[in-house]
Amino acid sequence: MSVEQHYLVGLDLAGRRVVVVGGGTVAQRRLPRLVASGAAVEVIAPHVTPAVQGMADAGELTWHQRRYADGDLDGAWYVVTCTQVTEVNEAVAAEAERRRIFCVRSDAGTQGTAVTPAVGEHDGLLVGVLSGGQPRRSAAVRDGVLTALRTGAVVDHPEKPREGGVALVGGGPGDPELITVRGRRLLSLADVVVVDRLGPMQLLDELPPHVRVVDAAKIPYGRAASQEVINSTLIEEAKAGKFVVRLKGGDPYLFGRGFEELLACAEAGVPVTIVPGVTSAFGVPAVAGVPVTHRGVAHEVVVVSGHVAPDDPRSLVDWTALARLKGTLVLLMAVERIRAFADALLEGRPADTPVAVIQEGTTRSQRVVRTTLAEVADRIAAEEIRPPAIVVVGPVAALGDHLG
């Protein structure tokens, strides 16, 4: 039976010199966390992977493009040696031993003076697992612990913000599993949730009984709470010491009025956290088998709000310019005025331009209608398509036809 004899400890490497000898795939895996720790990372290797070179080019680390030489560890606090040459790793470890620098050997972990645990993060927790030289076991246990934390099988009680605040959370395109990890975590901490109909409503069932849910009822083309009332609700609840999550569909800043709400809170002195979401403009087509870009097919993507018609004086869209484009056009909130939009685009685009219409994308009620620009208005009427729906115009809309 193996015994884990290592002492598990957290190192503060911020601003301290860390040397990584070797620039291959092992270094590529280890470097991001070292860089994220704030360490002054230096890589010594004649060759590195493209990813490591990209980190060097971005100024995240320093790459010395040469072989290791004795003396390279002078001034280092921590060393990782991960070359494919055993003799080099032995020499690095020997120098580290002489200088009393902890050293990780990727080729022979027990012959170094430190080992790297299997590490993962959750809600401000850094989970590390060691298993006496059995890395697969460490990784499996780490994954199990993280899964248990994220699903609630292991109860965690993170501290809520000491003072009231607001989190603008993008809930994703509809499927509750497509909300971000951070968004779901903040939702679990909420005292008050202000939610749109387009947000992932199933997640509300997971909230504790004490959480107050405010329905913003922003239903397309239907009754809606005014933006001023929503803003005032966020501000009043936060100033009362509550942690408020504004749960929106898609991404808060893509036709979601998220920035309006941030400005209102900022003017009232209420702190705001922004959590981006998977926008329905890209997520819904992807799930429906429609890539908004494809090599050799589309070099541009334009996302347009369809809440006003092309001839409406409030419109800020140059429909003539859109009609001349050959790439992908994604229309949101466009069902009611689809005939007007199609007519405007037909001024420059061919009548047989492929179109995909996806209703209630990523949900159990998802429906996909494939048609052409000339026929899209009639097909939407015939199929009784209702909001929320995404309309994708362009050659990419036909790429998934053979997928069924």
Secondary structure as GFF3:
##gff-version 3
##sequence-region A 1 404
A	DSSP	beta_strand	17	21	.	.	.	ID=ss1
A	DSSP	alpha_helix	25	36	.	.	.	ID=ss2
A	DSSP	beta_strand	40	44	.	.	.	ID=ss3
A	DSSP	alpha_helix	50	57	.	.	.	ID=ss4
A	DSSP	beta_strand	62	64	.	.	.	ID=ss5
A	DSSP	beta_strand	78	81	.	.	.	ID=ss6
A	DSSP	alpha_helix	86	99	.	.	.	ID=ss7
A	DSSP	beta_strand	102	105	.	.	.	ID=ss8
A	DSSP	three_ten_helix	109	111	.	.	.	ID=ss9
A	DSSP	beta_strand	118	122	.	.	.	ID=ss10
A	DSSP	beta_strand	125	129	.	.	.	ID=ss11
A	DSSP	alpha_helix	135	151	.	.	.	ID=ss12
A	DSSP	beta_strand	165	170	.	.	.	ID=ss13
A	DSSP	three_ten_helix	176	178	.	.	.	ID=ss14
A	DSSP	alpha_helix	181	189	.	.	.	ID=ss15
A	DSSP	beta_strand	192	195	.	.	.	ID=ss16
A	DSSP	three_ten_helix	201	206	.	.	.	ID=ss17
A	DSSP	beta_strand	212	215	.	.	.	ID=ss18
A	DSSP	alpha_helix	227	239	.	.	.	ID=ss19
A	DSSP	beta_strand	243	248	.	.	.	ID=ss20
A	DSSP	alpha_helix	258	267	.	.	.	ID=ss21
A	DSSP	beta_strand	272	275	.	.	.	ID=ss22
A	DSSP	alpha_helix	280	287	.	.	.	ID=ss23
A	DSSP	beta_strand	301	305	.	.	.	ID=ss24
A	DSSP	alpha_helix	319	324	.	.	.	ID=ss25
A	DSSP	beta_strand	328	332	.	.	.	ID=ss26
A	DSSP	alpha_helix	338	345	.	.	.	ID=ss27
A	DSSP	beta_strand	354	359	.	.	.	ID=ss28
A	DSSP	beta_strand	367	372	.	.	.	ID=ss29
A	DSSP	alpha_helix	376	382	.	.	.	ID=ss30
A	DSSP	beta_strand	389	393	.	.	.	ID=ss31
A	DSSP	three_ten_helix	395	398	.	.	.	ID=ss32
A	DSSP	three_ten_helix	401	403	.	.	.	ID=ss33
###
